[in-house]
Amino acid sequence: MPGMPSRSNASYTWRLDPDVLRVARVRAGLTREELATRIGRSAQSVGLYERGVMNPDPDIIVAIADALGVEPLDIMARRAA
């Protein structure tokens, strides 16, 4: 997907950063429910993303970033593979 980093590399993978996501959502003044509505997912899914239980697909990460007014890489982090 354009604008997205490769999902994996020999030593790490890219994932949504749950802590950064939560901070970005609060800074944007959105509740979980409001973000969920904007990205077409449930508030429960947003909660799972924020707890790091589930990592959304790249297209959802782009939608989250758009809804929060940030770049996708701003809410992602490299994790050990």
ROSE-4610 file (N, C-alpha, C; in Angstrom, 1 decimal, always signed):
// ROSE-4610
residu = [M/M/M/P/P/P/G/G/G/M/M/M/P/P/P/S/S/S/R/R/R/S/S/S/N/N/N/A/A/A/S/S/S/Y/Y/Y/T/T/T/W/W/W/R/R/R/L/L/L/D/D/D/P/P/P/D/D/D/V/V/V/L/L/L/R/R/R/V/V/V/A/A/A/R/R/R/V/V/V/R/R/R/A/A/A/G/G/G/L/L/L/T/T/T/R/R/R/E/E/E/E/E/E/L/L/L/A/A/A/T/T/T/R/R/R/I/I/I/G/G/G/R/R/R/S/S/S/A/A/A/Q/Q/Q/S/S/S/V/V/V/G/G/G/L/L/L/Y/Y/Y/E/E/E/R/R/R/G/G/G/V/V/V/M/M/M/N/N/N/P/P/P/D/D/D/P/P/P/D/D/D/I/I/I/I/I/I/V/V/V/A/A/A/I/I/I/A/A/A/D/D/D/A/A/A/L/L/L/G/G/G/V/V/V/E/E/E/P/P/P/L/L/L/D/D/D/I/I/I/M/M/M/A/A/A/R/R/R/R/R/R/A/A/A/A/A/A]
num = [1/1/1/2/2/2/3/3/3/4/4/4/5/5/5/6/6/6/7/7/7/8/8/8/9/9/9/10/10/10/11/11/11/12/12/12/13/13/13/14/14/14/15/15/15/16/16/16/17/17/17/18/18/18/19/19/19/20/20/20/21/21/21/22/22/22/23/23/23/24/24/24/25/25/25/26/26/26/27/27/27/28/28/28/29/29/29/30/30/30/31/31/31/32/32/32/33/33/33/34/34/34/35/35/35/36/36/36/37/37/37/38/38/38/39/39/39/40/40/40/41/41/41/42/42/42/43/43/43/44/44/44/45/45/45/46/46/46/47/47/47/48/48/48/49/49/49/50/50/50/51/51/51/52/52/52/53/53/53/54/54/54/55/55/55/56/56/56/57/57/57/58/58/58/59/59/59/60/60/60/61/61/61/62/62/62/63/63/63/64/64/64/65/65/65/66/66/66/67/67/67/68/68/68/69/69/69/70/70/70/71/71/71/72/72/72/73/73/73/74/74/74/75/75/75/76/76/76/77/77/77/78/78/78/79/79/79/80/80/80/81/81/81]
x = [+0.9/+0.0/+0.9/+0.7/+1.5/+1.5/+2.7/+2.8/+2.9/+2.9/+3.0/+4.4/+5.0/+6.3/+6.0/+7.0/+6.9/+6.5/+5.6/+5.2/+6.3/+7.3/+8.4/+9.7/+10.7/+12.1/+12.8/+14.0/+14.7/+14.7/+14.7/+14.9/+13.7/+12.7/+11.6/+10.4/+9.3/+8.0/+7.4/+6.6/+5.9/+4.6/+4.2/+2.9/+2.4/+1.1/+0.5/+1.0/+1.4/+1.8/+0.6/+0.2/-1.0/-1.0/+0.2/+0.3/+0.2/+0.9/+0.9/-0.5/-1.2/-2.6/-3.5/-3.4/-4.3/-4.0/-2.7/-2.4/-2.9/-2.7/-3.1/-4.6/-5.4/-6.8/-7.3/-6.7/-7.1/-6.7/-5.6/-5.2/-6.1/-6.6/-7.6/-9.0/-9.1/-10.4/-11.5/-11.1/-12.1/-12.2/-13.4/-13.7/-13.4/-13.3/-13.1/-14.3/-15.5/-16.7/-16.6/-16.2/-16.1/-15.0/-13.9/-12.8/-13.3/-14.0/-14.5/-15.5/-16.4/-17.3/-16.6/-15.6/-14.8/-14.0/-13.6/-12.9/-13.7/-15.0/-15.8/-15.6/-15.2/-15.0/-15.7/-15.7/-16.4/-15.5/-16.1/-15.4/-14.6/-15.1/-14.4/-13.1/-13.1/-11.9/-10.9/-11.3/-10.4/-9.8/-10.6/-10.0/-9.0/-9.2/-8.2/-7.0/-7.1/-5.9/-5.1/-5.8/-5.2/-4.5/-5.0/-4.4/-3.3/-3.2/-2.1/-2.5/-3.8/-4.3/-4.4/-4.8/-5.0/-4.3/-3.7/-3.1/-3.9/-4.4/-5.2/-4.5/-5.2/-4.6/-4.1/-3.2/-2.6/-3.7/-4.7/-5.7/-6.5/-6.6/-7.2/-6.3/-5.0/-4.0/-4.0/-4.1/-4.2/-5.5/-6.6/-7.9/-7.8/-7.1/-7.0/-6.1/-5.0/-4.1/-4.9/-5.7/-6.5/-7.4/-8.1/-9.1/-8.5/-7.2/-6.5/-5.7/-5.6/-4.8/-3.3/-2.9/-1.4/-1.0/+0.3/+0.8/+0.7/+0.6/+0.6/+1.8/+3.0/+4.2/+4.2/+3.4/+3.4/+2.8/+2.0/+1.3/+1.8/+2.9/+3.5/+4.8/+5.2/+6.5/+7.1/+8.4/+9.0/+9.1/+8.8/+8.8/+9.7/+10.4/+11.2/+10.4/+11.0/+10.3/+10.2]
y = [-1.2/+0.0/+1.2/+2.2/+3.4/+4.1/+4.7/+5.4/+4.6/+3.3/+2.4/+1.7/+1.5/+0.8/-0.7/-1.4/-2.8/-3.4/-4.4/-5.0/-5.7/-6.2/-6.9/-6.7/-7.0/-6.9/-8.1/-8.3/-9.5/-9.4/-8.2/-8.1/-7.5/-6.9/-6.3/-6.2/-5.9/-5.7/-4.4/-3.8/-2.5/-2.9/-2.2/-2.4/-1.1/-1.0/+0.1/+0.2/+1.4/+1.6/+1.9/+1.0/+1.2/+2.5/+2.8/+4.0/+5.2/+5.3/+6.5/+6.7/+5.6/+5.7/+6.3/+5.8/+6.4/+7.9/+8.2/+9.7/+10.5/+10.0/+10.8/+10.9/+9.9/+10.0/+11.0/+11.0/+11.9/+13.4/+13.5/+14.9/+15.4/+14.4/+14.8/+15.1/+14.8/+15.1/+14.1/+12.9/+11.9/+10.8/+10.3/+9.1/+7.9/+6.8/+5.5/+5.3/+5.7/+5.5/+6.4/+7.7/+8.6/+8.2/+7.7/+7.2/+6.0/+5.1/+3.9/+4.2/+5.2/+5.6/+6.1/+6.9/+7.5/+6.5/+5.4/+4.4/+3.2/+3.2/+2.1/+0.8/+0.9/-0.2/+0.0/-1.0/-0.9/-0.2/+0.3/+0.9/-0.2/-1.4/-2.6/-2.8/-2.7/-2.9/-1.8/-0.6/+0.5/+0.2/-0.3/-0.6/-1.7/-2.7/-3.8/-3.2/-2.3/-1.7/-0.9/-0.2/+0.6/-0.2/-1.4/-2.3/-3.2/-3.1/-3.9/-5.4/-5.7/-7.1/-7.4/-6.4/-6.7/-5.6/-6.0/-5.0/-4.9/-3.7/-3.5/-3.7/-4.0/-4.1/-2.7/-2.7/-1.4/-0.3/-0.8/+0.2/+0.8/+0.1/+0.7/+1.6/+1.3/+2.2/+3.5/+3.5/+4.7/+5.5/+4.8/+5.4/+6.0/+5.3/+5.9/+7.1/+7.1/+8.3/+9.4/+9.2/+10.3/+10.9/+10.0/+10.5/+11.3/+11.0/+11.7/+12.8/+13.0/+14.1/+13.9/+12.7/+12.4/+11.5/+11.3/+10.4/+9.0/+8.0/+6.6/+6.2/+6.7/+6.3/+7.0/+8.1/+8.7/+7.8/+6.9/+6.0/+4.5/+4.4/+3.0/+2.9/+1.7/+1.4/+0.1/+0.1/-1.2/-2.1/-3.4/-4.4/-5.5/-6.1/-7.2/-8.3/-8.9/-10.0/-11.3]
z = [+0.0/+0.0/+0.0/-0.9/-0.9/+0.4/+0.8/+2.0/+3.2/+3.1/+4.3/+4.2/+5.3/+5.4/+5.1/+4.7/+4.5/+5.8/+5.8/+7.1/+7.8/+7.1/+7.8/+7.1/+7.9/+7.5/+8.2/+7.9/+8.5/+10.0/+10.6/+12.0/+12.8/+12.1/+12.7/+11.9/+12.5/+11.8/+12.2/+11.4/+11.7/+12.3/+13.4/+14.0/+14.5/+14.7/+15.3/+16.7/+17.2/+18.5/+19.4/+20.3/+21.1/+21.9/+22.6/+23.4/+22.6/+21.5/+20.6/+20.1/+19.7/+19.2/+20.2/+21.4/+22.5/+22.7/+22.8/+23.0/+21.8/+20.6/+19.4/+19.4/+19.8/+19.8/+20.8/+22.0/+23.0/+22.6/+22.0/+21.5/+20.4/+19.6/+18.6/+19.1/+20.4/+21.1/+20.7/+20.4/+20.0/+21.0/+21.2/+22.0/+21.2/+21.8/+21.0/+20.1/+20.5/+19.7/+18.4/+18.7/+17.5/+16.5/+17.0/+16.1/+15.4/+16.1/+15.4/+14.3/+14.5/+13.5/+12.3/+12.5/+11.4/+10.6/+11.2/+10.5/+10.1/+10.4/+10.0/+10.8/+12.0/+12.9/+14.2/+15.1/+16.3/+17.4/+18.4/+19.5/+20.2/+20.2/+20.8/+20.0/+18.7/+17.9/+18.2/+18.3/+18.7/+20.0/+21.0/+22.3/+22.2/+21.3/+21.1/+20.5/+19.6/+19.0/+20.1/+20.9/+22.0/+23.1/+23.2/+24.2/+23.6/+22.3/+21.6/+21.4/+21.6/+21.5/+20.0/+19.2/+17.8/+17.0/+15.9/+15.0/+13.7/+13.4/+12.2/+10.9/+9.8/+8.5/+8.1/+7.1/+6.7/+6.3/+5.6/+5.2/+6.3/+7.4/+8.6/+9.3/+9.3/+9.9/+9.2/+7.9/+7.1/+7.5/+7.6/+8.0/+9.4/+10.3/+11.7/+11.6/+10.9/+10.8/+10.2/+9.1/+8.5/+9.5/+10.3/+11.2/+12.3/+12.7/+13.7/+13.3/+11.9/+11.4/+11.5/+11.5/+11.5/+10.4/+10.2/+9.2/+9.7/+8.9/+9.4/+10.2/+9.8/+10.5/+11.9/+12.1/+13.4/+14.5/+14.1/+15.0/+15.0/+14.3/+14.2/+14.9/+15.2/+15.8/+15.2/+15.2/+14.8/+16.1/+15.8/+16.9/+16.5/+17.4/+17.1/+16.5/+15.5/+14.7/+15.5]
